[in-house]
Amino acid sequence: MARKVTVIGGGIVGLAVARSLVQRGAQVTVLEKEARWGAHQTGHNSNVVHAGLYYKPGSLKARMSVAGNRSMVEYAQANGVPVEVCGKLVVATSEAELPALEVLAQRAEANGVPAKMITQGQAREYEPEVAAVAALRVESTGIIDFPAVCAAIVRELETAGADLRLSTPALGIRTSERGTVEVATGGAIVRSDALVNCAGLHSDRVARMAGFSPKARIVPFRGEYYELRPDRSHLVKGLIYPVPDPTLPFLGVHLTRMLDGSVHAGPNAVLALRREGYRWGDLSVADLLETARFPGTWRLARKYAFPVGYEEVRRSLSKRRFAASLAKLVPAVGEDDLVRSGAGVRAQALLPDGSLVDDFLVEQGHRQVHVLNAPSPAATSALEIGNHLAELLFTTM
Ligand SMILES: Cc1cc2nc3c(=O)[nH]c(=O)nc-3n(C[C@H](O)[C@H](O)[C@H](O)COP(=O)(O)OP(=O)(O)OC[C@H]3O[C@@H](n4cnc5c(N)ncnc54)[C@H](O)[C@@H]3O)c2cc1C
């Protein structure tokens, strides 16, 4: 008889694991609390298919993003999802950034990512307005429509007869004496042989609901975007990224030409005041208390509050500062060229010692798999993560 599996979370990771499970013969139910698929991180991101150059060689992120870069592009092409492999530039804007750019070039090589160091003149052939003393050209980076990927997976799941439930939050989880996993949804109890938790910003809470005690807590980091005014979008031809700070898990504000020709600028990284807090006014006392009670929060604050966190908050509140960060990459970009766009909230796992979990983090128990850290590039890597989780789950059953 087919094994029954419940997947909690209908973002790109939950949908991808559901697809992998169906392909292995499982009977799958997906529970999503919102009224549409991909409503949170998946629907509020940069839509970049990352190449895999930033991540520690051998890490899950490195392996799955390099493979995911290929599988995601192939999936999109085969399923009528808009995608374009346009390549990108990582630019050193001063001599001081050159050693870090070299390190990145070596990392790209170690991860098997096609990338080459180019001169200022060569960089300007790709991006005439860029300020670069040198750049790393990465060919395999692309732009995509991740919500359209979700829609394609949903169509596949529907065809395969999966039970897909929107507006259905998982409110409680217990394992019966006979070993059946029971998920209370408010309306009904969903019974299955196994559970996969892909609840993104709520993944640690869902794990605790299932009787797990994950060490890591989710800390929500909001990333805000601006857009270049349409008459200024000619300033950016493709994707322009800064040399990242290796001590931080974020890539720094960048300029991304989207599939519709608009140019997005961002995201920055500020602590959100609720798990799904897309604006400064979105505040949850319960979420804040939970974050404040976790010892890792205070250790993180000691490390990053000043000057990194302080500067991020100032940039979030000041369009002039945001524009100044972008002008380091493209000096012609000014404050008046920017229009406020949306924001996304990253689910970033934090450990009690104050360190941010760098790699994807998956924990498994009897008939349960919990995805406890799946930040960028998890959308790029989703099909690989899906396969990995499906394999893991079957080893626990
Ligand atoms: C600003 C930003 C920019 C990014 N840029 C990129 C990029 O360019 N490329 C890239 O590869 N990655 C990028 N990422 C990362 C990427 O978006 C995420 O890694 C990916 O979307 C994670 O998918 P997910 O399915 O795990 O989470 P989500 O998309 O957040 O899905 C989790 C789902 O679980 C649901 N849920 C939660 N609790 C429950 C419950 N109790 N019951 C039922 N449902 C529940 C939520 O409603 C949500 O829909 C970015 C992220 C952000 C925030």
The ligand as an SDF file (V2000), in Angstrom:
LIG
                    3D

 53 58  0  0  0  0  0  0  0  0999 V2000
   14.2090   38.8530    0.5400 C   0  0  0  0  0  0  0  0  0  0  0  0
   14.5600   37.4690    0.0790 C   0  0  0  0  0  0  0  0  0  0  0  0
   15.2730   37.2750   -1.1070 C   0  0  0  0  0  0  0  0  0  0  0  0
   15.6110   35.9830   -1.5220 C   0  0  0  0  0  0  0  0  0  0  0  0
   16.1870   35.7910   -2.7640 N   0  0  0  0  0  0  0  0  0  0  0  0
   16.3800   34.5300   -3.2000 C   0  0  0  0  0  0  0  0  0  0  0  0
   16.8480   34.2880   -4.5300 C   0  0  0  0  0  0  0  0  0  0  0  0
   16.9820   35.2100   -5.3290 O   0  0  0  0  0  0  0  0  0  0  0  0
   17.1180   33.0020   -4.9060 N   0  0  0  0  0  0  0  0  0  0  0  0
   16.9400   31.9550   -4.0530 C   0  0  0  0  0  0  0  0  0  0  0  0
   17.2290   30.8140   -4.4330 O   0  0  0  0  0  0  0  0  0  0  0  0
   16.4570   32.1460   -2.8080 N   0  0  0  0  0  0  0  0  0  0  0  0
   16.1490   33.3950   -2.3900 C   0  0  0  0  0  0  0  0  0  0  0  0
   15.6140   33.5990   -1.1530 N   0  0  0  0  0  0  0  0  0  0  0  0
   15.3560   32.4440   -0.2910 C   0  0  0  0  0  0  0  0  0  0  0  0
   14.0940   31.6940   -0.7160 C   0  0  0  0  0  0  0  0  0  0  0  0
   13.0200   32.5670   -0.9590 O   0  0  0  0  0  0  0  0  0  0  0  0
   13.7330   30.7030    0.3880 C   0  0  0  0  0  0  0  0  0  0  0  0
   14.8850   29.9780    0.7130 O   0  0  0  0  0  0  0  0  0  0  0  0
   12.6380   29.7250   -0.0430 C   0  0  0  0  0  0  0  0  0  0  0  0
   11.5510   30.4230   -0.5840 O   0  0  0  0  0  0  0  0  0  0  0  0
   12.2240   28.8960    1.1450 C   0  0  0  0  0  0  0  0  0  0  0  0
   11.0780   28.1650    0.7690 O   0  0  0  0  0  0  0  0  0  0  0  0
   10.2100   27.4510    1.8720 P   0  0  0  0  0  0  0  0  0  0  0  0
    9.1820   26.6700    1.1630 O   0  0  0  0  0  0  0  0  0  0  0  0
   11.1260   26.7560    2.8320 O   0  0  0  0  0  0  0  0  0  0  0  0
    9.5780   28.6440    2.7360 O   0  0  0  0  0  0  0  0  0  0  0  0
    8.3000   29.5310    2.4610 P   0  0  0  0  0  0  0  0  0  0  0  0
    8.1910   29.9730    1.0660 O   0  0  0  0  0  0  0  0  0  0  0  0
    8.3140   30.6150    3.4950 O   0  0  0  0  0  0  0  0  0  0  0  0
    7.0930   28.5450    2.7410 O   0  0  0  0  0  0  0  0  0  0  0  0
    6.7500   28.0850    4.0190 C   0  0  0  0  0  0  0  0  0  0  0  0
    5.2360   27.9640    4.0280 C   0  0  0  0  0  0  0  0  0  0  0  0
    4.8100   27.3140    5.2230 O   0  0  0  0  0  0  0  0  0  0  0  0
    3.5590   27.8440    5.5570 C   0  0  0  0  0  0  0  0  0  0  0  0
    3.2990   27.5440    6.9600 N   0  0  0  0  0  0  0  0  0  0  0  0
    3.9670   27.9980    8.0510 C   0  0  0  0  0  0  0  0  0  0  0  0
    3.4300   27.4950    9.1800 N   0  0  0  0  0  0  0  0  0  0  0  0
    2.4120   26.6890    8.7900 C   0  0  0  0  0  0  0  0  0  0  0  0
    1.4730   25.9040    9.5060 C   0  0  0  0  0  0  0  0  0  0  0  0
    1.4760   25.8070   10.8540 N   0  0  0  0  0  0  0  0  0  0  0  0
    0.5570   25.2050    8.7880 N   0  0  0  0  0  0  0  0  0  0  0  0
    0.5110   25.2690    7.4390 C   0  0  0  0  0  0  0  0  0  0  0  0
    1.3720   26.0290    6.7100 N   0  0  0  0  0  0  0  0  0  0  0  0
    2.3180   26.7180    7.3840 C   0  0  0  0  0  0  0  0  0  0  0  0
    3.7180   29.3280    5.2740 C   0  0  0  0  0  0  0  0  0  0  0  0
    2.4720   29.9870    5.1400 O   0  0  0  0  0  0  0  0  0  0  0  0
    4.5470   29.3170    4.0050 C   0  0  0  0  0  0  0  0  0  0  0  0
    3.7500   29.4090    2.8430 O   0  0  0  0  0  0  0  0  0  0  0  0
   15.2620   34.8750   -0.7100 C   0  0  0  0  0  0  0  0  0  0  0  0
   14.5340   35.0670    0.4590 C   0  0  0  0  0  0  0  0  0  0  0  0
   14.1550   36.3490    0.8440 C   0  0  0  0  0  0  0  0  0  0  0  0
   13.3050   36.5210    2.0570 C   0  0  0  0  0  0  0  0  0  0  0  0
  1  2  1  0
  2  3  1  0
  2 52  2  0
  3  4  2  0
  4  5  1  0
  4 50  1  0
  5  6  2  0
  6  7  1  0
  6 13  1  0
  7  8  2  0
  7  9  1  0
  9 10  1  0
 10 11  2  0
 10 12  1  0
 12 13  2  0
 13 14  1  0
 14 15  1  0
 14 50  1  0
 15 16  1  0
 16 17  1  0
 16 18  1  0
 18 19  1  0
 18 20  1  0
 20 21  1  0
 20 22  1  0
 22 23  1  0
 23 24  1  0
 24 25  2  0
 24 26  1  0
 24 27  1  0
 27 28  1  0
 28 29  2  0
 28 30  1  0
 28 31  1  0
 31 32  1  0
 32 33  1  0
 33 34  1  0
 33 48  1  0
 34 35  1  0
 35 36  1  0
 35 46  1  0
 36 37  1  0
 36 45  1  0
 37 38  2  0
 38 39  1  0
 39 40  1  0
 39 45  2  0
 40 41  1  0
 40 42  2  0
 42 43  1  0
 43 44  2  0
 44 45  1  0
 46 47  1  0
 46 48  1  0
 48 49  1  0
 50 51  2  0
 51 52  1  0
 52 53  1  0
M  END
$$$$
